[in-house]
Amino acid sequence: MTRIITVAQRKGGAGKTTLVCQLLAAFMASGNSVAAIDADDQGSLTRWAEVRAGRLGGLDFPLAQETSYGIASAVRRFRRADGPPDFILIDTPPLLDRSLSRAVAAADLVLVPLQLSPLDLDATMPTARLIAEAEKPSLFIINRAPARARIADMIRDQLRQSKLPMARSELGNRAAFAESLAIGGGVVETSRRSAAASEITTLAREVNRRVNAKPRRRPTAA
């Protein structure tokens, strides 16, 4: 059964496209088939895919560029294809617009990356409310986590109090993530024994378990 995973975050610069690209590579490395939808007008996912295709001599997964009404059509097209993918990942714009709403509506699970800063936490709440209103399961993922920072621990405490469904896995602030994207890869391909590869592999397993789990309590947002 194909599972739809939407990566959403109203705040720009939270690492949505990085998360999509790294998860695509991690899922493929574990033997899963994938497809992707670039619903962000900035087209960062598409540019990464173009670099990847140039390096590999062709793109190793199907990719669609769609916004708003086209998202549901792309999902249906992928699902009806011969050998439908195990996962479809949707990258979304950093806006609360129709594209984001429709991408959330199509999802079996919504992933929300956020950094450990007060501004990021505040900016995440509208996204949390949108997901709650759509009654979709979600997983909030700490991204670019600093090795040590008192403010980071304070934000973690606030996140626990918010009762948002937080991923156990965190992604550190590691250069390997950006370096792999620059050549159209993921860290599981370019830095297999790195801490970054271990983090995204662990997160991919957690996402896989969550998207295939029985329904859980929806997130709450003030």
Buried (B, 14 or more C-beta within 10 A) or exposed (E): EBBBBBBBBBBEEBBBBBBBBBBBBBBBBEEBBBBBBBBBEEBBBBBBBBBBBEEEEEBBBBBBBBBBEBBBEBBEBBBEEEEBBBBBBBBBBBEBBEBBBBBBBBBBBBBBBBBBBEEBBEBBBBBBBBBBEBEBBBBBBBBBBEEEEEEBEEBBEEBEEBEBBBBEBBBBBBEBBEBBBEEBBBBBBBBEEBEBBBBBBBBBEBBBEBBEEEEEEBBEBE
